[in-house]
Amino acid sequence: MNMTQLLALSLSIFLASASFSFALQAAPDQEKYQKDMVNVFDGNFSAAQEVRDDIRAIEEAIDESPGDPSLYYELALIYGSVKNYSKTIEFLKKTIAYSSDDQKLLIALHCILAKQYMWIKDFNKAREAIDKIRGHDPENLFVYTVDTEYFILKKDWVKAAKKLKEAEGACAAENIDCYWDAWNFCLKKVKSKKDIIELFRLGVEENPNSAKAHRAYAAALRGSFETIQEDFPIVMQELQKAYELDPKYVPTMLMIANTHMFLGISSKDKSHFKDALSWFSKARSADPKNLRSLYALGYFYYLTGDNLKAIKKLEYLLKKNPDDEDVTEILAYSYNNQAFHAHYETGKNLSRGLRLIEKAIKLLPYSAVILSTKAELLYKMGKLSEAKKVINQAAVFAPSHPSVKKDIFVIEEALKSRGQ
């Protein structure tokens, strides 16, 4: 791995994850490092001999090329994957020590280093790392992100709100929604909903003319599906303010649409679905090339049970972007639901249902729910031996799932009645 590759790897990790534990998406042999790692670094290497061999191989490479920063970084990746922060920090610091001639690389590495200190709540060391970034490039966008997360983890909501305002100013030309990124970070790292609401309330107070601040505050207020009817008026108040401040911002329109959708599902009042569809239409008109609005519409049809319309939208999107995991998952379950409700439950055209479920399995081969539907279709078609094989596959992935357990019982009883 050369210096350019190392820089790209560092930036991709920083941008892609709020936690270094997700860094394995960029490491070699990803799946191998995810297996049997619980006891690896407490001295029980027998649980992951291959990982031990990899570490030794890298250490031998370091003996031959002690000045190669990419080797230290690979060790940091491995230790980071099991959240061994002290070792991760050790090898990140060594990576930095041998990367002193590349300012962009240093900024990315110090960002990652600051995050490691933040995870172990060593805020003094985290502050030092952040200040070093500022010394290299005070206007770097990464600095604002890490700085905001620093104050969030310290629960200093006032300073975090101020940093969010600074971040929005710095990110304006890049079309980055720093408030939304911060809200997602809070969902992972802040346990108290009241604290999250307080942060974004202060965010709106600090930056009242920011549409993105109002949208994030609405997201904090919206709470759970169970409370949507109670939360709806105040959430819509903030969303309407966000829309007034920036009537062309598609994410706000989509959030308004989704809020109406969730209210309709929760209250069982389908009149709200018309409002949702109206806002989806506005979003599509505002930016016809924005595929996320089309995904949101497909998701709407999926949640409201119109699986055929969901399939039509999502199949189009998957052709546009075959690697989109969100589209892949929802399309698979749309196939599954259509196969179950339109074919298994009605008993009509079971072969068509089976073809749909095969499409679903191709997208999500390890879903116990989808495999269970296939087993049920085979059972209803009288193909009990095939059904038994499929439900046993499902049991490997989710042995305790109620549908799987029920299907196993029903299929085995049917086989017994046939004397099989």
Secondary structure, DSSP 8 states (H G I E B T S, - for coil): --HHHHHHHHHHHHHH-SSGGGGGGGSSSHHHHTSS-TTGGGT-GGGGHHHHHHHHHHHHHHHH-TT-HHHHHHHHHHHHHTT-HHHHHHHHHHHHHT-TT-HHHHHHHHHHHHHHHHHTT-HHHHHHHHHHHHHH-TT-HHHHHHHHHHHHHTT-HHHHHHHHHHHHHHHGGGT--HHHHHHHHHHHH---HHHHHHHHHHHHHH-TT-HHHHHHHHHHHH--GGGHHHHHHHHHHHHHHHHHH-TT-HHHHHHHHHHHHHHHHHHT-THHHHHHHHHHHHHHHH-TT-HHHHHHHHHHHHHTT-HHHHHHHHHHHHHH-TT-HHHHHHHHHHHHHHIIIIIITT-S-HHHHHHHHHHHHHH-TT-HHHHHHHHHHHHHTT-HHHHHHHHHHHHHH-TT-HHHHHHHHHHHHHHHHTT-
